[in-house]
């Protein structure tokens, strides 16, 4: 009997196994409070130049399959009207196609092992094509490369302390181990980002419009090549963990205030998931019981004093509170006044019973969770005060110093100050004067269809004691402002070819990240 031949592994299968191994290497490294990330040395088989200005390779247009109609005409199919059997067969096929389309949009329930859902390809491929990128450049009012805050503004600063701060933050440099175009965190437009709170190294999480998550350790070494002195030498791509954890847009990330190995993600697929970095498992912690229920989640937040309670807002105007140790059905969900889309919200870092929401109804509202009023559909937290803008308000971000920063489609950033918030009595009404912004900053927020909405995000626990926030700039920068409305810096760098719309600080370090519509990362350190 001839010896049994060993099965031949195809190149595709071999690559898939390598990808899974690389992703597992990242996850196992992030464990133990993310202090040791040691990614595997990437294969040099696929090479790409480190030179950021290299010419782009023209790609052949993608051949797309012709859409299958959900209903078919028996007459066009040549079926006799009396042939009921074949007519019924076509109806069943049409129903099956409809079910397949629904399944693509349905959220994934249960636990997900990240080793099993690793996306093919060591780097994201496909992504947003050149057409989307070009459309992103034609947004009304954008002038790519035109600075609105210059070195001359810094040099002309008369206040010595402010000048020193501006020089320090303006001196942050764009990460240069790889070019921006080589750090593709997600295949589609980045909608949300977060830094891991560890101060040992920059670890960035990003989520895109189709539910994909990318994880990047910026401290990973650039693999050596045979001839380091050759300026034309090609270098391997960075290692990026790539996973499909949601079925729709990942709208927000938040790290547990007590467990550095737990990261929560929220999605328009109506679910919140907890990713255990130590075990490499993603677990659903909230979702409506009925898979067909629509509760698209727009933002999440957690209080340090209540590490098992997660707050969330929805595109349908809800504010929710859920204890992750209990079933989803026990969540408290309030329909806020008007039912308008809540694009973003945040809890006061020091007084988390206070909630600031930003809505499509053009308002910033402050709510008090200590006092729940009304009954039935009218049951909701006490509304303390509100301020109306000319157009919709995109986000409300609360600083540890008691400031609320909002971005609005009226092309302003507004800063409100509530220094005595800790003294407010439950349900107390705020005056019109208290709800009036103390600073208004002119800022182009006209993102249009192809750029993620610009949102201000405060540095959560600044080590220098200076309360400051980052926000994307339509001219392809990231702007940094202080709580008094002063601009501190405008971050730029070579090779940024799209708007770093999703911008944020590391919670404590002066590291700033920006995510683009093409899934690329801009990082300043």
ABEGO torsion letter per residue (X at the ends): XBBBBBBBBBAAAAAAAAAAAAAAAAAAAABGGGABBBBBBBBAABBBBABAABBBBBBBBBBBBBBBBABBBAAAAGBBAABAAAAAAAAAAAAAAAAAAAAAABBBBEBBBAAAABBBEABBBGEBBAAAAAAAAABBGBBBGBBABBAAAAAABABAAAAAAAAAAAABBBBAABBAAABBABABBBABBBBBABAABBBBBBBBAAGBBBBBBAABBBBBBABAABAABBBBBBBBBBBBABABBBABBBBBAABAABBBBBBAAGBBBBBBAAAGBBBBABBBABAABBBBBABBBBBAABAABBBBBBAAGBBBBBBAABBAAABBBBBBBGGBBBABBBBBAABAABBBBBBAAGBBBBBBAABBBEBEAABBBBBABBBBBABBBABBBBBAAGBBBBBBAAGBBBBBBBAAAAABBBGBBBBAAAABBABBBBBBABAEAABBBBBBBBBABBAAGBBBBBBBBAAGBBBBBBAAGBBABBBBEBGBABBBABBBBBAABBBBBBBBAAGBBBBBX
